[in-house]
Structures are given as C-alpha cells and as structure tokens.
Amino acid sequence: MNIFQGLILGIVQGLTEFLPISSSAHLVLVPYFFGWDKTIPSEQIFPFGVLVQWGTLLAVIVYFWKDLWAILKAWFAALIHRHPFESAEARLGWYIILATIPAGIFGLLIKKQVEAAFNSPAATGLFLLVTAVFLIVAEIFGKGQRTLTHIGWLDALVMGLFQAVSIFPGVSRSGSTITGGMLRGLDRPTSARFSFIMSIPIMLAAGLLSLGDLQGLSTLQSFLPSLLAGFVAAAIFGFLSIRWLLDFLRTRRLIGFAVYCTLLGILTLIVSYA
C-alpha cells in the first residue's frame, strides 16, 4: 500500500465510519473497484482497516470530550462513594461497558471468519443489504422520542448486541446500533449520539488486538507511512462526519442511506459474479 492509497482509504474511513453505510465495506470495495486489491498485499488489508479506525476514535473523543469527561468523573466518583449508579452520568459509564461486552465476545470468537470476510467483496455486498434492511426496519418500527437522559441498561444491551453483528464488513456499526436504539424507543439523534460514544471501547480494543498483526508483517516498514496518512485523514474527516450526521438526523430520516446500501450491495454482487 502506498501513501496515496492510504490517504484515500483514510478519507473513506473517516467519511463512512459514522454514516450508516459501513466503513468496513468501503475499505473492502474501494480497493476492489479500483484494482488496488492486486497491488495491496492481502496481509495489510485487515490490520489497516482496524488500525485506521483509531483516527476516527480520536475524532469521536475530540467531538464528545465534554460528555466523556463528565461520564468519567461521575463514574469514578460513584465508585469512590460506593454508589455506582448514583447519577445519570455514572450510569452512562456502566451502560457503555455493558454495550461493549457482546461485540468483544463475538469478535474474539470469530476473528478468523471476520478476517476472511474482509477479503470477500461478495460477502461484503450481502452484508450491505443487511444494513439496508436494518435501516428500513428502524424507520418503520422506531418511532420513539426518548432522549439520552432516559436511556437504560436494556437499551444499552440491545444496542450492544446490534454492534456485535456489525463486526462483519458491510454491516454498518453506526447503522446497526442506531437501529437498535430506535427500536428501543430512542429518537434518531440520541441513538446516534450513544452509538458514537459506545464505539470508543470497541474501536480501542480492536486496534490494540490488531497491533499484534503488525509484528508479523514482512512489509511493515513501507506500510507505516501509509497507515499514518490514513490515520490523519480518518481523524479529520471523521470529525466532520459526526457533526454533519447529528445535524442531519434532527430533521431527516435514514431511508436515503438504506437506498445507497442497497444499490452498492447489488452492484457489488453483480461485479463479483460477472
């Protein structure tokens, strides 16, 4: 992978991580459609896709730093006072942990299958159709008006289960977790906001696990500049993507994203089997 490819893929990662259209799918399909899959070593594809997420991890931390600081302070204070659920912010801290558990367990159990899916455009196309179904279901059945102050442990668990499904390329993490939140009666902006915040532990953990994959790379020295370019691009465009989507969801629906995922999924399947 050269620096230009890393930069383009970083921009793609930043733009699509928080939009409900699957960043992992685009990191698979952009190289496939441009023929980069023939020049990028297969051993670089999965670790790049995971580690470049640290750029979007930085974006979400910077964007929500006030919320995160309030949650962390309240969570530790509640532990010190031996009343772990004494405030709404402290409870949010526990809900984020709860929402992380399903994806963590699922990811460890089927890590090899997920890595194989990253090398299969056809599988990615199918999973994009799954994302489209999720978004349509959310708009049909998710009519709630509950906000972040009303979120409970069951809401966090359901969103965590939807996040577990999204470890496959093509199943949008934000799309699936927003769907889970809306099906629990949360409004769109609240579902998106909690979806972004709850992504922090799982992206951090996935990146740490993937650091081990770098040690076995024979092309590590030439790969690192491309990875750095992707990281910086993902951080900048990820921040802009968060701000845009939260504004969008205050007044707009998810159907347009469902249509996009459907068309891209069908196109991918046609090209794969042609």
N, C-alpha and C positions, 0 to 999 in steps of 0.2 A: 504494500500500500504506500503510495507516495503522499506528499504533503497536500497536494491539491485534492486528492480523493478524500483524505482525512478531513480537510476543511469543509468540503461539500457535504460529507456524511455527518459532520458535526452540526452544520446548519440544519440539515434534515432532522437530526435527532432533537435539536432544540425546538424546532417548529412543531414537531409531531408528538413529543413526549406528553404534553399536557392536552393537546387537542385529541378528541376521542376517535382517532383514526389509526392508532398503533404505530408508535415509533419503531418498534422492532420489525414490523412488516416492511416499513420503508427502508430500513437499513439492510434488509434482505433483497428487496426488489430494485432499489436504485442501482446497486452494482450489477444485478441480473439484467436489467433492461439496457444498461449502458455497456454491457460486456466486460465490466470490471471483475466479475467473478472468475474470469480466465486469467487475470493478472494479479489479483489479490490472493495470497496464499490462504488456503482454507483454514489453517491453524490460527489466522489472525481475526477471522470474522467474528467468532463468538466473544473472545475477550475484548475486542474493540466495542462491540455492541453493549457489553456490560459496563466497561470502564468509562466509556464516553458519557454514560448516564451520570457520572459524578459531576459533569458540567451542569446538567440540569438539576442535580442535587444541590449544587451551590446556588443555582438560580432560585430554587424554592426556599432555601434557607434565608437568602438575602431578602426575598419578597415578603416572607412571613416572619421576619426576625422578631418583631414586637410580640406577635402571638406566641411564638416559640419560647421567647424569654419569659413571658408571663406563665406559660404552662410549666416550664422547668422550675421556676421559682416556687410556684404553688405546689407542684408535685413533691419537691424536696422538703418544703415547709410542712406539708401534710404528713410526710413520713416522720419528720422530727417530732411533730406534735402527737404522733401515734393515732392520727385520724386521717387515714389515707384518702378518704373520699369527702373531705370537709368542704371543698369548694368546687365550683364548676370547672375551673382550670385544672385542678388536681385530677378530677375525674377524666378530663380530656386526655391527660397524660396516660392514664391506665387504659383508656379506650384505644389510643394509638398503639400501645403494646399489644392489646388483645387483637386488633385488626391485623397486626403483623404476623401473628403466630401461624395462621393457615398457610399463607404463601411461603413462609420459612420452611415449614414441614414438607409441603408439597414440592418445593424447589429442590430440597436435599434428596428426596426420594426418587425423583425422575430427572435429575440433572442431565444424564446422558441422552435421554429421549428429547429433552428440550434443545440440547446442542445439535442433535441430528435434524430437528425441525428447522433450525437456522440455516441449514444447507438445502432446504427443500422449498422452492418457490411455490410448488403446487399446494403443499400443506399450508403455506402462508396465505395463499389465495382462499382456501377453505376457511381458515380461521378469521379472515377479514369478513366473510359472510356471517360468521358467528357474532362478530362485533356489531354488524348492521342489525342483526336480529335483536341483540341486547338493547340497542338504542331505540328501536321501534317499540319494543316492549315497555321501555321506560316511559316513552311518551304516551302510550296507550293507558298504562296502569298506574303511572307515577304522577298523581295529582295532588300531592301533599304540599303543605305550606309551613312545615316545621323548620325552625332555624337552628343554628349551632348550639344555642343555649338549651335546646330541648333534646339534644342527642343523648341516647342511652347505650348501655352495653350491648343490647341486641342489635342495634343499628350498626355499631362498630364491628360486631362479629359477622353480620351478613355482608357488609362491605369488604371485610377481610376475606371471606370465602370467595367473593367475586374477584378479588385481587389475586387469589391463588390460581384461578383459571387463566389469568392474563399473563402467566409466565411463558406461554407459547407465542411465537411470533405471529402477529395477525390479530390476536385478541388484545384490544386496547386496554391498558391498565386503567387509564382515566375513564374510558368509556364504560368498562365493566363496573368499576367502583361507583361511578356516578349513577349507573343503573341500579345498583344495589341500594344506594342511598335514596333514590327517588321511589323505589318500590317499598321502602320503609316509611315513606311519607315526608321525606325531607324535600325542600324546594331545590331547584337546579343550582343556584349559586352556593347554597350550603353544602349540597352533595359534592360539588366541585371543590369547594374550599377544604373540606375534610379529606377528600380524595388526595389532594395535593400534599397536605400536611402528613397524612398517614403513609405517603410514599417514601418519606425520608428514611425510616429504619430499614426498609426492604432494599432500597437502592444502595444504601451504605453497606449493608451486609453482602449483597450480591457482588458489589465491587471488591470488597475485601476477599471474598472467596475466589474471585477471578484473578486476583493478584498472583495466586499460585500458578495459574495457567501461563503467566508471562515468563516464569522461570524456565519453562521448557521450550520456549520459542527459539528456534535457530536464527530467526530474523529480528531479534529483539532490538538490536542497536539501530537498525534502519526503521523500525516500526515506531519507536518512541516519539520522534518529531511529528509523525502523522497523528499519533494519539493525542499529543499536546495540542495540535491545531484543532482537532475535533473537540477536545475538552473546552477550549476557549470559545469556539463558535457555539457549542451547545449551551454554554452558560449565558451568553449574550442573548441568543435567540430564544432560549427557554424562558428567561425573564420577561421578554416581550410577549411571548405566547401566553403566559399566565395572565398578565394584565389584560390582554385582548379578550381571552376566553371568559374571564369573570365578568367583564363588561357585557360581552355578547349574551351570556346566559341570563342576564337580568331581564331581558325582553324577548329573547329568541329561543326557538326550540332546537332539538337535536336531529331533526329529520334530514337536514342537508348533509350532515356527517354520515348518516346511515346510507344515503344515496351514494355518496362518494365511496364508502367502503364496499358497497355492493358492486359498483361499476369497476373499481380497481380489482376486486376479488375475481369477478368474471373475466376481466381482461387477462389477469394473471393465469387463470386456469386455461384459457384459450391458447395463450402463448406457450404455456408449459406443455400442453398436449398436442400442439400443432406439429 
